[in-house]
Amino acid sequence: MITPIMPTYAPSDLVFERGDGAYLFAPDGTRYLDFGAGIAVMTLGHSHPHVIKAVTDQAAKLCHTSNLYHIPNQQRAAERLTEATFADTVFFGNSGAEALECAIKTARRYHWANGDKNRYRVITFHGAFHGRTLATLAAGGQAKHLEGFAPAVDGFDHVPYGDIDAVNHAITEKTAAILLEPIQGEGGIIEPPKDFLACIRDLCDAHGLLMLLDEVQTGMGRTGDLFAYQQSGVEPDVLSTAKALGGGFPVGACLATEEAAKGMVAGTHGSTFGGNPLAMAAVNAVLDIVLQKTFLPQVRERAATLRTGLETLIASYPNVFTDLRGRGLMVGLGCKPANTDVVTDIIAANMLVVPAGNNVIRLLPPLTITNDDIEDALNRLDKACRTLSN
């Protein structure tokens, strides 16, 4: 008999009733160090007082009106994001998948507005993950995600991640854009060659394509800069983000240049809940903290401390971990045992991490972790490794 909750997940038996900073608490009071952060969502940790106050105050006044009316704090959030990035304009939705749908539609509409209706195909990459809608599943192209949902939405051409020659050969007169993650998160914290984003930018410029970045997981400070593209020396035409954007509140955003968004006029896209007053209160509260001058340097400092400790851990337990990967506080550890077994033993040490492809575990802690939190994490990981080594 089917469960009341549609059985599309296979959750563990863990239940949490409250959170505080980098910790979650079970009903019996057991404390868990949360280095998953709701899969890179809890930017400022659990129960951050500034986010709580902003959302609570807004909820007491007005939660929702729809985009039939002007929403002042949506205007403010858009202005802050455009001032801090390459973008000129922002569309707000409710999730990463919606933000990616908007990016894909923006690319198609751009060429339509230019009078070239045959340019609609998007080059994407093996190992990518862009969401669970039919279009974003097709963009990711992974067989395990597409099984049972055929036919796949047309319009996506997949090539090996990091292979610029393959990208070049895949470009045709029907290509509209190239879509990629600066670091593949679900795929296993995979980084492309150092100059890959610059080479993609060059190809887009040479062929009149739009460069679309999926920064759903890498965005909002996760890699040590507000967005990962800012470490590459190039700028995209369109960028999608979500997860950490609302600090726990479900919200996504599609950022674009004025030129890229030239076709996105009234009536071409929309969202009932997207950018409503309550969501924008959360976004602006997160931006209040993340845009402070000292915040991202501190993220980079904490990331360096964590990395040093993890390098020592790997050297001590070569039978558990094979390598360290990632950037900032988006960290991957390659595993020798099955990563599911590693996750289980880490949970037994009262710590939470997130599995990923290529037999990797991800450490995605709140960006507000302290040095004490890092020391605690390393001790718990050491405890799990000793168990795994026996």
C-alpha positions as CSV (number, residue, x, y, z in Angstrom):
1,M,0.0,0.0,0.0
2,I,1.4,3.4,-0.9
3,T,2.3,5.7,1.9
4,P,0.6,9.1,2.5
5,I,3.8,10.8,1.4
6,M,4.5,9.7,-2.2
7,P,7.5,7.4,-1.9
8,T,9.9,9.3,-4.1
9,Y,12.4,9.6,-1.3
10,A,14.1,7.0,0.9
11,P,14.8,9.0,4.0
12,S,16.7,7.7,7.0
13,D,14.9,7.3,10.4
14,L,16.5,10.5,11.7
15,V,14.0,13.2,12.8
16,F,15.0,16.7,13.9
17,E,12.9,19.2,15.8
18,R,15.1,22.2,16.0
19,G,18.4,23.7,14.8
20,D,21.0,26.1,16.1
21,G,23.9,27.3,14.0
22,A,25.7,24.3,12.7
23,Y,23.8,21.8,14.8
24,L,20.5,19.9,14.6
25,F,18.7,18.4,17.5
26,A,16.7,15.2,17.6
27,P,13.5,15.0,19.8
28,D,15.5,13.2,22.5
29,G,18.0,16.1,22.6
30,T,20.8,14.3,20.7
31,R,22.9,16.9,18.9
32,Y,24.2,16.4,15.3
33,L,26.8,18.5,13.6
34,D,25.2,19.5,10.3
35,F,27.8,19.5,7.5
36,G,25.1,19.0,4.9
37,A,23.1,22.2,5.6
38,G,20.0,20.8,3.9
39,I,22.2,20.1,0.8
40,A,23.9,23.5,0.7
41,V,20.8,25.5,1.7
42,M,21.4,26.8,5.2
43,T,23.7,29.6,4.3
44,L,23.7,31.2,7.7
45,G,23.1,28.1,9.7
46,H,19.9,27.1,11.5
47,S,17.8,29.6,13.3
48,H,19.8,32.7,12.3
49,P,18.3,35.5,14.3
50,H,18.4,38.0,11.5
51,V,16.6,35.7,9.0
52,I,14.1,34.7,11.7
53,K,13.3,38.3,12.4
54,A,13.0,39.3,8.8
55,V,10.7,36.5,7.9
56,T,8.6,36.8,11.0
57,D,8.2,40.5,10.7
58,Q,7.2,40.1,7.0
59,A,4.8,37.3,7.7
60,A,3.0,39.4,10.4
61,K,2.5,42.1,7.7
62,L,2.0,40.5,4.3
63,C,3.0,37.1,2.9
64,H,1.8,37.2,-0.7
65,T,0.2,39.4,-3.3
66,S,1.3,37.9,-6.6
67,N,3.2,39.6,-9.4
68,L,0.1,41.4,-10.5
69,Y,1.3,44.2,-8.2
70,H,4.7,45.8,-7.5
71,I,6.7,44.1,-4.7
72,P,9.1,46.6,-3.2
73,N,11.4,44.1,-1.5
74,Q,11.6,42.1,-4.7
75,Q,12.9,45.2,-6.4
76,R,15.4,45.7,-3.6
77,A,16.7,42.1,-3.9
78,A,17.0,42.3,-7.7
79,E,18.9,45.6,-7.4
80,R,21.3,44.1,-4.8
81,L,22.0,41.0,-7.0
82,T,22.6,43.0,-10.1
83,E,24.9,45.4,-8.3
84,A,27.0,42.5,-7.0
85,T,27.1,40.5,-10.3
86,F,27.3,40.7,-14.1
87,A,23.6,40.8,-14.4
88,D,21.1,43.6,-15.3
89,T,17.9,41.8,-14.5
90,V,16.5,39.0,-12.3
91,F,13.5,36.6,-12.4
92,F,12.5,35.1,-9.1
93,G,11.0,31.6,-8.8
94,N,10.7,29.0,-6.1
95,S,13.5,26.5,-6.8
96,G,16.7,25.7,-8.7
97,A,14.8,23.8,-11.4
98,E,12.5,26.7,-12.0
99,A,15.6,29.0,-12.3
100,L,17.1,26.6,-14.8
101,E,13.8,26.5,-16.8
102,C,13.9,30.2,-17.0
103,A,17.5,30.2,-18.2
104,I,16.7,27.7,-21.0
105,K,13.6,29.7,-22.0
106,T,15.7,32.9,-22.0
107,A,18.2,31.4,-24.3
108,R,15.6,30.2,-26.8
109,R,13.7,33.4,-26.6
110,Y,16.9,35.4,-27.2
111,H,17.4,33.8,-30.6
112,W,13.7,34.1,-31.4
113,A,13.9,37.8,-30.7
114,N,16.9,38.0,-33.1
115,G,14.9,36.4,-35.8
116,D,16.5,33.0,-35.7
117,K,13.8,30.6,-34.6
118,N,15.9,27.5,-35.5
119,R,18.5,28.1,-32.7
120,Y,17.0,26.3,-29.7
121,R,19.5,23.5,-28.8
122,V,21.6,23.7,-25.7
123,I,24.9,21.9,-25.2
124,T,25.1,20.3,-21.7
125,F,27.5,17.9,-20.0
126,H,27.8,14.3,-18.8
127,G,27.4,14.1,-15.1
128,A,25.4,17.3,-14.8
129,F,22.4,17.8,-12.6
130,H,20.0,20.7,-13.4
131,G,16.8,19.6,-11.7
132,R,13.8,17.3,-11.8
133,T,11.4,18.9,-14.3
134,L,11.1,17.2,-17.7
135,A,13.3,19.8,-19.3
136,T,16.0,20.0,-16.6
137,L,16.1,16.1,-16.5
138,A,16.8,16.2,-20.2
139,A,19.4,18.8,-19.8
140,G,21.2,16.7,-17.2
141,G,20.8,13.7,-19.4
142,Q,21.5,11.0,-16.8
143,A,19.8,7.7,-17.6
144,K,19.0,6.9,-14.0
145,H,17.0,10.2,-13.7
146,L,15.3,9.8,-17.1
147,E,14.2,6.2,-16.7
148,G,10.4,5.9,-17.1
149,F,10.0,9.5,-18.2
150,A,10.5,9.0,-22.0
151,P,10.5,10.6,-24.4
152,A,13.1,13.0,-23.1
153,V,12.5,16.7,-23.9
154,D,14.3,17.5,-27.2
155,G,16.9,20.2,-27.5
156,F,19.9,19.1,-25.5
157,D,23.3,17.7,-26.7
158,H,25.5,16.1,-24.1
159,V,29.3,16.1,-24.2
160,P,32.1,15.1,-21.7
161,Y,32.6,17.7,-18.9
162,G,35.8,19.6,-19.3
163,D,36.3,18.5,-23.0
164,I,36.4,21.8,-24.9
165,D,37.1,20.0,-28.2
166,A,33.9,18.0,-27.8
167,V,32.0,21.2,-27.1
168,N,33.4,22.8,-30.2
169,H,32.4,19.8,-32.4
170,A,28.9,19.7,-30.9
171,I,28.1,23.3,-32.0
172,T,25.7,23.5,-35.0
173,E,23.6,26.1,-36.7
174,K,20.8,25.1,-34.3
175,T,22.8,25.6,-31.1
176,A,21.5,28.4,-28.9
177,A,23.5,28.1,-25.7
178,I,26.0,26.2,-23.6
179,L,24.8,25.3,-20.0
180,L,27.2,24.1,-17.3
181,E,27.9,24.0,-13.6
182,P,31.2,25.7,-12.6
183,I,31.7,22.7,-10.3
184,Q,29.5,19.6,-10.7
185,G,27.9,19.1,-7.3
186,E,25.6,16.1,-7.5
187,G,28.1,14.6,-10.0
188,G,30.7,14.3,-7.3
189,I,32.4,17.8,-6.7
190,I,34.0,17.6,-10.2
191,E,36.0,20.6,-11.3
192,P,36.8,21.2,-15.0
193,P,40.2,22.3,-16.3
194,K,41.2,25.7,-15.0
195,D,40.6,27.6,-18.2
196,F,37.4,25.7,-19.1
197,L,34.9,28.5,-18.4
198,A,37.1,31.0,-20.3
199,C,37.2,28.6,-23.3
200,I,33.4,28.2,-23.1
201,R,33.1,32.0,-23.1
202,D,35.3,32.3,-26.2
203,L,33.2,29.7,-28.0
204,C,30.0,31.4,-27.1
205,D,31.3,34.7,-28.3
206,A,32.6,33.2,-31.6
207,H,29.4,31.5,-32.4
208,G,26.8,33.9,-31.1
209,L,25.7,31.6,-28.3
210,L,24.6,32.4,-24.7
211,M,26.7,31.1,-21.8
212,L,24.3,29.7,-19.1
213,L,25.7,28.9,-15.7
214,D,24.0,26.7,-13.1
215,E,25.1,28.1,-9.8
216,V,22.3,26.5,-7.8
217,Q,24.8,24.8,-5.5
218,T,27.9,26.9,-6.0
219,G,26.2,30.2,-5.5
220,M,25.8,32.6,-2.6
221,G,29.3,32.3,-1.2
222,R,29.6,28.5,-1.2
223,T,33.0,28.5,-3.1
224,G,34.4,31.6,-1.3
225,D,33.1,34.3,-3.7
226,L,29.4,35.3,-4.1
227,F,29.3,33.2,-7.3
228,A,31.9,30.7,-8.6
229,Y,32.2,32.4,-12.0
230,Q,33.8,35.4,-10.3
231,Q,36.9,33.2,-9.8
232,S,37.2,32.5,-13.5
233,G,37.8,35.9,-15.0
234,V,34.8,35.6,-17.3
235,E,31.1,36.4,-17.0
236,P,28.1,34.4,-18.2
237,D,25.0,35.8,-20.0
238,V,22.6,34.0,-17.7
239,L,23.0,32.5,-14.3
240,S,20.6,30.4,-12.2
241,T,20.8,30.1,-8.5
242,A,18.7,28.9,-5.6
243,K,19.5,26.7,-2.5
244,A,21.4,29.1,-0.3
245,L,19.7,32.2,-1.7
246,G,16.9,32.2,0.9
247,G,18.8,30.7,3.8
248,G,16.3,27.9,4.1
249,F,13.3,29.6,2.5
250,P,12.5,28.1,-0.9
251,V,13.4,30.6,-3.6
252,G,15.4,30.6,-6.9
253,A,16.6,33.3,-9.2
254,C,17.6,33.6,-12.9
255,L,20.0,36.4,-13.5
256,A,20.7,37.8,-17.0
257,T,22.2,40.6,-18.9
258,E,20.0,43.0,-20.7
259,E,21.0,41.6,-24.0
260,A,20.4,38.0,-23.1
261,A,17.0,38.8,-21.7
262,K,15.8,41.0,-24.6
263,G,13.1,38.5,-25.5
264,M,11.7,38.1,-22.0
265,V,8.9,40.6,-22.1
266,A,5.5,40.7,-20.3
267,G,3.7,37.4,-20.7
268,T,6.7,35.2,-21.7
269,H,7.3,33.8,-18.3
270,G,5.8,33.9,-14.8
271,S,5.3,32.3,-11.4
272,T,2.4,32.7,-8.9
273,F,4.6,32.5,-5.8
274,G,7.9,33.7,-7.3
275,G,9.4,36.7,-5.6
276,N,6.6,37.1,-3.1
277,P,7.1,39.4,-0.1
278,L,7.8,36.5,2.3
279,A,10.5,35.0,0.0
280,M,12.1,38.3,-0.6
281,A,12.3,39.1,3.1
282,A,14.4,35.9,3.4
283,V,16.6,36.8,0.4
284,N,17.3,40.3,1.6
285,A,18.1,39.0,5.1
286,V,20.6,36.6,3.6
287,L,22.1,39.3,1.4
288,D,22.4,41.6,4.4
289,I,24.9,39.2,5.9
290,V,26.6,37.7,2.9
291,L,27.3,41.1,1.3
292,Q,29.1,42.4,4.3
293,K,32.7,43.1,3.5
294,T,34.1,40.7,6.1
295,F,31.8,37.7,5.3
296,L,33.3,36.1,2.2
297,P,36.9,36.5,3.4
298,Q,35.9,34.7,6.6
299,V,34.4,31.9,4.5
300,R,37.7,31.5,2.6
301,E,39.6,31.5,5.9
302,R,37.4,28.8,7.4
303,A,37.6,26.8,4.2
304,A,41.4,26.9,4.4
305,T,41.3,25.7,8.0
306,L,38.9,22.8,7.1
307,R,41.0,21.8,4.1
308,T,44.2,21.6,6.2
309,G,42.5,19.3,8.7
310,L,40.9,17.1,6.0
311,E,44.3,16.7,4.3
312,T,45.7,15.3,7.5
313,L,42.6,13.1,7.9
314,I,43.1,11.6,4.4
315,A,46.7,11.0,5.1
316,S,45.8,9.1,8.3
317,Y,43.1,7.0,6.7
318,P,44.1,6.1,3.1
319,N,41.8,3.1,3.4
320,V,38.8,5.3,3.8
321,F,39.4,8.5,1.7
322,T,41.2,8.7,-1.6
323,D,41.2,12.4,-2.3
324,L,40.0,15.9,-1.4
325,R,38.2,18.0,-4.0
326,G,36.2,21.2,-4.3
327,R,36.5,24.9,-3.5
328,G,35.6,27.0,-0.5
329,L,33.0,25.2,1.7
330,M,31.9,23.0,-1.2
331,V,34.1,20.0,-0.3
332,G,34.2,16.5,-1.6
333,L,36.0,13.4,-0.2
334,G,36.5,10.5,-2.5
335,C,35.7,7.2,-0.7
336,K,37.3,3.8,-0.9
337,P,34.3,2.0,0.8
338,A,30.9,2.7,-0.6
339,N,30.0,6.3,0.2
340,T,26.7,5.1,1.7
341,D,28.6,3.1,4.3
342,V,30.8,6.1,5.0
343,V,27.7,8.3,5.5
344,T,26.2,5.7,7.9
345,D,29.3,5.7,10.1
346,I,29.6,9.4,10.1
347,I,25.9,9.6,11.2
348,A,26.8,7.2,14.0
349,A,29.4,9.8,15.1
350,N,26.5,12.3,15.2
351,M,27.5,14.2,12.1
352,L,25.6,14.8,8.8
353,V,27.2,14.8,5.3
354,V,25.7,14.3,1.8
355,P,26.6,11.6,-0.7
356,A,27.3,12.4,-4.3
357,G,28.2,10.6,-7.5
358,N,31.5,9.0,-8.2
359,N,31.5,7.5,-4.7
360,V,32.0,10.9,-3.0
361,I,30.7,12.4,0.2
362,R,30.1,16.2,0.3
363,L,30.8,18.5,3.2
364,L,28.5,21.5,2.7
365,P,28.4,23.2,6.1
366,P,26.8,26.5,6.9
367,L,29.0,29.4,5.8
368,T,28.9,30.7,9.3
369,I,30.8,27.7,10.8
370,T,33.4,28.6,13.5
371,N,36.8,27.1,14.1
372,D,35.3,25.2,17.0
373,D,32.8,23.7,14.6
374,I,35.6,22.6,12.3
375,E,37.5,21.0,15.1
376,D,34.4,19.2,16.1
377,A,33.8,18.0,12.6
378,L,37.4,16.7,12.2
379,N,37.0,14.8,15.5
380,R,33.8,13.2,14.5
381,L,35.2,12.3,11.0
382,D,38.2,10.7,12.8
383,K,35.9,8.7,15.0
384,A,34.0,7.4,11.9
385,C,37.2,6.6,10.1
386,R,38.4,4.5,13.0
387,T,35.2,2.5,12.9
388,L,35.5,2.1,9.1
389,S,39.2,1.0,9.5
390,N,38.4,-1.8,11.9
